[in-house]
Amino acid sequence: MSQSLSSSSHSGGIAAPVAIPIRALVPWAVCTVVLSLLLLYFVGAEQGATSLISGHAVHEYVHDGRHLLGFPCH
């Protein structure tokens, strides 16, 4: 029994890493950048003259996160 366990665990040495083509990563990178910029906008700039959404609902929702990240808001 120990012989079958040891032979299956050493079947080929170290496995080579799998190469991921750049074309497969580009959509994920673009999506990540767009979502990060949206988050940065809503946390850092969604107030006053640059506001896309009227009222103070978004500002109050991200208020503590704004202070935590060092953005001034008042």
Helices and strands as residue ranges (DSSP letters): H 2-9, H 22-44, G 48-50, H 57-61, H 63-68
